[in-house]
């Protein structure tokens, strides 16, 4: 299994001001992606209970909570495609600003929801912005940062997402029992837009391409010679996102329904789940840099395969036997290390696979369309296979999906020498 190695980091050039600013902008955008994306996960069941005027969790509450999360993932997928196209036409910086503004405002408005259907619509709209921000931010960094920095840049960008999850955990702890205040905090990223518009220029590569190159059609992603890259990238991302979001969403719900804490109050359960989620997300940050190190020394393709194998193995080890609320703390962090850590590879692996004026479109479509599969997986693994009192068996089915993921990852395309040039030229 061959793979391209990354140039020696000892030859790393310094970063210019524009490169640093681009990195900071993308990092902050992903930080708030994580914040706004995870707030609902932490309070899904209590908030839906409140909206349905229910006094306790039930299968009806769990079903509606899953539908809302599925709508969020569908919006994320569509946002990646729609704003990906906008990013190729208007530029990376402008699109970054638009997407952040959209998800911040819609997350804040979620606090005003009066029904689970209204919350579903607002989460869908917020997800459109979050999906678009990924493609714009990844393309911004891939077009500005030097090659030797890229394994660590990808890890740092994905770590921003986990830092957002940690901040969401802090918000969830501070406002435990007051779920609407949790969503109001999600409106704060809108303030970032003012700084972005003033300080982050469009990339030189994009500006040159707009002036010199013929604008490709979106359907060029599905024509030769780009088609094989598109198909394999969609398959890899779909499996990665399906497994990860099924795990991330149902992990807190499974914790909340552990038999040994069934007599705890709703507030006590929420606090326990938030504390555990915070702990495993700190561990997951290390997973991004583990993935970056593997990419540095073994190549991106081999790193992807190793991370998928680790994900499947440790998910199985975590859930193949029942565990109480203490024992699971010894196993779940290892699963998160690999399951979430693999995403440290994608930010700077996927965009350079596509021509400049198809870059955010290709990255946004291929990466985020996997969320359609993830939306179906969230419902299937939780509602069809899971049980209100024990979702452990669903997690084992999630672990099994890493078998095909590993096999397909062996054929993942890698940009030649990761030299910043697309694998397929116009």
C-alpha positions as CSV (number, residue, x, y, z in Angstrom):
1,X,0.0,0.0,0.0
2,X,1.9,3.0,-1.2
3,X,1.4,6.6,-0.1
4,X,3.0,9.9,-0.6
5,X,5.3,11.2,2.2
6,X,5.3,14.8,3.4
7,X,8.5,16.9,2.9
8,X,10.8,17.1,5.9
9,X,9.5,19.6,8.5
10,X,13.0,20.9,9.0
11,X,12.7,22.7,5.7
12,X,9.5,24.5,6.8
13,X,9.4,28.1,5.6
14,X,8.1,30.8,7.8
15,X,4.5,32.1,7.6
16,X,3.6,35.5,6.2
17,X,1.0,37.7,7.8
18,X,-1.6,36.8,5.3
19,X,-1.0,33.1,5.9
20,X,-1.2,33.5,9.7
21,X,-4.4,35.5,9.4
22,X,-6.0,32.9,7.0
23,X,-5.1,30.2,9.5
24,X,-6.6,32.1,12.4
25,X,-9.8,32.9,10.5
26,X,-10.3,29.3,9.5
27,X,-9.4,28.1,13.0
28,X,-12.0,30.4,14.6
29,X,-14.6,29.5,12.1
30,X,-14.2,25.8,12.9
31,X,-14.1,26.6,16.6
32,X,-17.6,28.1,16.4
33,X,-18.6,25.2,14.0
34,X,-18.0,22.9,16.9
35,X,-19.7,25.1,19.4
36,X,-22.9,25.6,17.4
37,X,-22.9,22.0,16.1
38,X,-22.6,20.4,19.6
39,X,-24.9,22.5,21.7
40,X,-28.0,20.6,20.6
41,X,-26.3,17.2,21.1
42,X,-25.7,18.0,24.8
43,X,-29.3,19.1,25.5
44,X,-31.3,17.2,22.8
45,X,-33.4,15.0,25.1
46,X,-34.2,17.7,27.8
47,X,-35.0,20.3,25.1
48,X,-37.3,18.1,23.1
49,X,-39.0,17.0,26.4
50,X,-39.6,20.7,27.2
51,X,-41.0,21.4,23.7
52,X,-43.3,18.4,24.0
53,X,-44.3,19.2,27.6
54,X,-43.1,15.7,28.6
55,X,-42.1,14.9,32.1
56,X,-39.7,12.1,31.2
57,X,-37.8,10.7,28.3
58,X,-39.7,8.3,26.0
59,X,-39.4,6.7,22.6
60,X,-41.3,9.6,21.1
61,X,-38.9,12.1,22.6
62,X,-35.9,10.1,21.3
63,X,-37.4,9.8,17.8
64,X,-38.0,13.5,17.5
65,X,-34.5,14.3,18.9
66,X,-33.1,12.0,16.2
67,X,-35.1,13.6,13.5
68,X,-33.9,17.1,14.5
69,X,-30.3,15.8,14.4
70,X,-30.9,14.2,11.0
71,X,-32.3,17.5,9.6
72,X,-29.1,19.2,10.9
73,X,-26.9,16.7,9.1
74,X,-28.9,17.1,5.9
75,X,-28.6,20.9,6.1
76,X,-24.8,20.4,6.7
77,X,-24.6,18.4,3.5
78,X,-26.6,20.8,1.4
79,X,-24.7,23.8,2.9
80,X,-21.4,22.3,1.9
81,X,-22.5,22.0,-1.7
82,X,-24.4,25.3,-2.0
83,X,-21.8,27.5,-0.3
84,X,-19.0,25.4,-1.9
85,X,-20.2,26.7,-5.2
86,X,-20.5,30.2,-3.8
87,X,-16.9,29.9,-2.5
88,X,-15.6,29.2,-6.0
89,X,-17.5,32.2,-7.5
90,X,-17.3,34.9,-4.7
91,X,-14.1,33.8,-3.0
92,X,-13.1,32.0,0.2
93,X,-13.0,34.9,2.6
94,X,-16.4,36.3,1.6
95,X,-18.0,32.9,1.8
96,X,-16.4,32.3,5.2
97,X,-18.1,35.4,6.5
98,X,-21.5,34.5,5.1
99,X,-21.5,31.0,6.5
100,X,-20.5,32.0,10.0
101,X,-23.2,34.8,10.1
102,X,-25.8,32.3,9.0
103,X,-25.1,29.5,11.5
104,X,-24.6,32.0,14.4
105,X,-27.9,33.7,13.9
106,X,-29.9,30.5,13.4
107,X,-28.4,28.9,16.4
108,X,-29.3,31.9,18.5
109,X,-32.9,31.9,17.2
110,X,-33.2,28.2,18.2
111,X,-33.6,29.5,21.8
112,X,-37.0,30.9,20.7
113,X,-38.3,27.6,19.5
114,X,-41.9,26.8,20.5
115,X,-42.1,23.3,19.0
116,X,-39.8,20.5,18.0
117,X,-40.7,21.2,14.3
118,X,-39.5,24.8,14.7
119,X,-36.3,23.7,16.3
120,X,-35.8,21.2,13.4
121,X,-36.1,24.0,10.8
122,X,-33.7,26.3,12.6
123,X,-31.1,23.6,13.1
124,X,-31.4,22.8,9.4
125,X,-30.7,26.4,8.5
126,X,-27.8,26.7,10.9
127,X,-26.3,23.6,9.4
128,X,-26.3,25.1,5.9
129,X,-23.8,27.7,7.2
130,X,-21.7,25.2,9.1
131,X,-21.4,22.9,6.1
132,X,-20.4,25.8,3.9
133,X,-17.8,27.1,6.4
134,X,-15.8,23.8,6.2
135,X,-15.2,24.0,2.5
136,X,-14.4,27.7,2.5
137,X,-12.0,27.5,5.5
138,X,-10.2,24.3,4.2
139,X,-9.7,25.9,0.8
140,X,-8.5,29.1,2.3
141,X,-5.8,27.4,4.3
142,X,-4.8,24.9,1.5
143,X,-4.3,27.8,-0.9
144,X,-2.1,29.8,1.5
145,X,-0.1,27.6,3.8
146,X,3.2,25.9,2.7
147,X,3.2,22.2,2.2
148,X,5.5,21.2,5.1
149,X,3.1,22.8,7.6
150,X,0.0,21.0,6.3
151,X,-0.2,17.9,8.4
152,X,0.0,20.0,11.5
153,X,-2.3,22.7,10.0
154,X,-5.0,20.1,9.3
155,X,-4.6,18.8,12.9
156,X,-4.9,22.3,14.3
157,X,-7.9,23.1,12.3
158,X,-9.8,20.0,13.3
159,X,-8.7,20.6,16.9
160,X,-10.5,23.9,16.7
161,X,-13.7,22.0,16.1
162,X,-13.0,20.0,19.3
163,X,-12.2,23.1,21.2
164,X,-15.7,24.3,20.1
165,X,-17.1,21.1,21.5
166,X,-15.3,21.8,24.8
167,X,-16.7,25.3,25.0
168,X,-20.1,23.9,24.3
169,X,-19.5,21.6,27.2
170,X,-18.7,24.5,29.5
171,X,-21.8,26.3,28.2
172,X,-23.9,23.2,28.9
173,X,-22.5,23.0,32.4
174,X,-23.1,26.7,33.2
175,X,-26.6,26.5,32.0
176,X,-27.6,23.0,33.0
177,X,-31.4,23.0,33.4
178,X,-31.7,26.1,31.2
179,X,-31.5,24.8,27.7
180,X,-32.6,28.0,25.9
181,X,-29.7,30.0,27.3
182,X,-27.4,27.4,25.8
183,X,-28.6,28.3,22.3
184,X,-28.4,32.0,22.9
185,X,-24.6,31.6,23.4
186,X,-24.4,30.1,20.0
187,X,-25.2,33.5,18.4
188,X,-21.8,35.0,19.6
189,X,-19.8,33.9,16.5
190,X,-21.6,36.5,14.5
191,X,-19.2,39.0,16.0
192,X,-16.3,37.3,14.2
193,X,-17.6,38.4,10.8
194,X,-16.6,42.0,11.4
195,X,-13.0,41.0,11.9
196,X,-13.0,38.6,9.0
197,X,-14.2,41.2,6.5
198,X,-11.5,43.6,7.6
199,X,-8.5,41.4,7.9
200,X,-8.8,38.3,5.6
201,X,-8.0,38.8,1.9
202,X,-8.9,36.5,-0.9
203,X,-6.2,34.0,-1.8
204,X,-3.8,34.9,-4.6
205,X,-4.4,31.4,-6.2
206,X,-8.2,32.0,-6.4
207,X,-7.8,35.6,-7.8
208,X,-5.4,34.4,-10.4
209,X,-7.7,31.5,-11.5
210,X,-10.7,33.8,-11.8
211,X,-8.8,36.1,-14.1
212,X,-7.0,33.4,-16.2
213,X,-9.0,30.2,-16.2
214,X,-12.3,29.1,-17.7
215,X,-15.0,28.7,-15.0
216,X,-15.8,24.9,-14.9
217,X,-19.3,23.6,-14.5
218,X,-20.3,21.8,-11.3
219,X,-21.0,18.7,-13.4
220,X,-17.3,18.6,-14.2
221,X,-16.9,16.8,-10.8
222,X,-18.7,13.9,-12.4
223,X,-16.9,13.9,-15.7
224,X,-13.5,12.4,-16.5
225,X,-10.8,12.9,-15.4
226,X,-12.1,14.2,-12.1
227,X,-14.9,11.5,-11.7
228,X,-12.8,8.7,-9.9
229,X,-11.5,11.2,-7.4
230,X,-15.0,12.5,-6.7
231,X,-16.5,9.0,-6.2
232,X,-13.8,7.6,-3.9
233,X,-13.7,10.8,-1.8
234,X,-17.5,10.8,-1.4
235,X,-17.3,7.1,-0.3
236,X,-14.6,7.6,2.3
237,X,-16.2,10.8,3.7
238,X,-19.6,9.2,3.8
239,X,-18.4,6.2,5.9
240,X,-16.3,8.5,8.1
241,X,-19.1,10.9,8.8
242,X,-21.8,8.2,9.2
243,X,-19.8,6.4,11.9
244,X,-18.6,9.5,13.7
245,X,-21.9,11.3,13.9
246,X,-23.9,8.2,14.9
247,X,-21.3,7.8,17.6
248,X,-21.1,11.4,18.7
249,X,-24.9,11.9,18.8
250,X,-25.8,8.6,20.5
251,X,-22.9,8.5,22.9
252,X,-24.4,11.1,25.3
253,X,-27.8,9.5,25.0
254,X,-26.4,6.1,25.8
255,X,-24.6,7.5,28.8
256,X,-27.8,9.2,30.0
257,X,-29.6,5.8,29.9
258,X,-27.0,3.7,31.7
259,X,-28.9,1.5,34.2
260,X,-26.8,2.4,37.2
261,X,-27.7,6.1,36.9
262,X,-31.4,5.7,36.1
263,X,-32.4,7.1,39.5
264,X,-30.4,10.3,39.1
265,X,-32.2,13.6,38.4
266,X,-32.3,15.0,34.9
267,X,-29.9,17.8,36.0
268,X,-27.5,15.3,37.5
269,X,-27.5,13.1,34.4
270,X,-27.0,16.2,32.1
271,X,-24.0,17.3,34.2
272,X,-22.5,13.8,34.1
273,X,-22.9,13.6,30.3
274,X,-21.4,17.1,29.8
275,X,-18.4,16.2,32.0
276,X,-17.7,12.9,30.2
277,X,-18.2,14.6,26.8
278,X,-15.7,17.3,27.8
279,X,-13.1,14.7,28.9
280,X,-13.4,12.6,25.7
281,X,-13.2,15.6,23.5
282,X,-10.0,16.7,25.2
283,X,-8.6,13.3,24.3
284,X,-9.9,13.6,20.7
285,X,-7.8,16.7,20.2
286,X,-4.7,14.5,20.7
287,X,-6.2,12.2,18.0
288,X,-6.0,15.0,15.4
289,X,-2.2,15.4,16.0
290,X,-1.8,11.6,16.1
291,X,-3.4,11.6,12.6
292,X,-1.1,14.4,11.6
293,X,2.0,12.6,12.8
294,X,0.9,9.5,10.9
295,X,0.4,11.5,7.7
296,X,3.8,13.1,8.2
297,X,5.7,9.8,8.6
298,X,3.6,7.3,6.7
299,X,1.7,9.4,4.2
300,X,-2.0,10.5,4.2
301,X,-3.4,7.3,2.7
302,X,-1.7,5.0,5.3
303,X,-2.7,7.4,8.1
304,X,-6.3,7.2,7.0
305,X,-6.3,3.4,7.0
306,X,-4.6,3.2,10.4
307,X,-7.1,5.7,12.0
308,X,-10.1,3.7,10.6
309,X,-8.7,0.5,11.9
310,X,-8.2,2.0,15.4
311,X,-11.7,3.5,15.3
312,X,-13.3,0.1,14.7
313,X,-11.2,-1.8,17.2
314,X,-11.7,0.6,20.1
315,X,-15.4,1.1,19.4
316,X,-15.8,-2.7,19.6
317,X,-13.7,-2.9,22.8
318,X,-15.8,-0.1,24.4
319,X,-19.2,-1.7,23.8
320,X,-18.8,-5.4,23.4
321,X,-19.8,-5.9,27.0
322,X,-22.1,-3.7,29.2
323,X,-20.2,-1.1,31.3
324,X,-21.3,1.2,34.1
325,X,-20.9,5.0,34.3
326,X,-17.4,4.6,35.8
327,X,-16.0,1.7,33.7
328,X,-16.9,3.4,30.4
329,X,-14.5,6.2,31.2
330,X,-11.6,3.8,30.7
331,X,-12.6,2.8,27.2
332,X,-14.6,5.6,25.5
333,X,-11.6,8.0,25.3
334,X,-9.6,5.5,23.2
335,X,-12.5,5.3,20.7
336,X,-12.8,9.1,20.5
337,X,-9.0,9.4,19.9
338,X,-9.4,7.5,16.6
339,X,-13.0,8.2,15.6
340,X,-12.7,12.0,15.9
341,X,-8.9,12.1,15.2
342,X,-9.2,10.9,11.6
343,X,-10.8,14.2,10.7
344,X,-7.5,15.9,11.3
345,X,-6.5,14.4,7.9
346,X,-9.4,15.7,5.7
347,X,-9.0,19.6,5.8
348,X,-5.8,19.7,3.8
349,X,-6.1,16.4,2.0
350,X,-9.4,17.0,0.1
351,X,-9.3,20.5,-1.3
352,X,-6.1,20.1,-3.3
353,X,-7.6,17.1,-5.1
354,X,-9.7,19.4,-7.2
355,X,-8.9,22.3,-9.7
356,X,-8.9,25.8,-8.2
357,X,-12.3,26.9,-9.5
358,X,-13.9,23.6,-8.4
359,X,-12.1,23.4,-5.1
360,X,-14.6,24.6,-2.6
361,X,-17.4,23.0,-4.7
362,X,-15.5,19.6,-4.8
363,X,-14.4,19.7,-1.2
364,X,-17.8,20.9,0.0
365,X,-19.8,18.3,-2.0
366,X,-17.5,15.3,-1.4
367,X,-17.0,15.9,2.3
368,X,-20.4,17.1,3.3
369,X,-22.6,14.9,1.2
370,X,-21.5,12.2,3.5
371,X,-23.7,13.8,6.1
372,X,-26.8,12.6,4.1
373,X,-25.6,9.1,4.9
374,X,-24.8,10.2,8.5
375,X,-28.3,11.6,8.9
376,X,-29.8,8.2,7.9
377,X,-27.3,6.5,10.1
378,X,-28.2,8.6,13.1
379,X,-31.8,7.5,12.8
380,X,-31.1,3.9,11.8
381,X,-28.5,3.2,14.5
382,X,-30.4,5.0,17.3
383,X,-34.1,4.5,16.5
384,X,-34.2,1.3,14.4
385,X,-31.5,-0.7,16.3
386,X,-31.2,1.1,19.6
387,X,-33.4,0.9,22.7
388,X,-34.3,3.7,25.1
389,X,-32.5,2.0,27.9
390,X,-29.5,0.6,26.1
391,X,-27.9,1.8,22.8
392,X,-24.8,-0.4,23.3
393,X,-25.7,-2.8,20.4
394,X,-26.1,0.2,18.0
395,X,-22.5,1.2,18.8
396,X,-21.3,-2.3,17.8
397,X,-23.0,-1.9,14.4
398,X,-21.3,1.5,14.0
399,X,-18.0,-0.2,14.7
400,X,-18.7,-2.8,11.9
401,X,-18.9,0.0,9.4
402,X,-15.2,0.6,9.8
403,X,-14.5,-2.6,7.9
404,X,-15.7,-1.2,4.5
405,X,-14.3,2.2,5.4
406,X,-10.8,0.7,5.8
407,X,-11.0,-1.2,2.5
408,X,-12.1,1.9,0.5
409,X,-9.5,4.1,2.2
410,X,-6.8,2.0,0.7
411,X,-7.7,3.6,-2.7
412,X,-8.0,7.2,-1.4
413,X,-6.3,9.6,-3.9
414,X,-3.5,11.8,-2.6
415,X,-2.4,15.0,-4.4
416,X,1.1,14.5,-6.0
417,X,3.7,15.0,-3.2
418,X,1.1,17.2,-1.4
419,X,2.7,20.0,-3.3
420,X,-0.4,22.2,-3.3
421,X,-1.3,21.4,-6.9
422,X,-4.6,19.7,-7.7
423,X,-4.3,16.0,-8.6
424,X,-6.4,16.8,-11.7
425,X,-5.7,20.0,-13.7
426,X,-8.2,21.9,-15.7
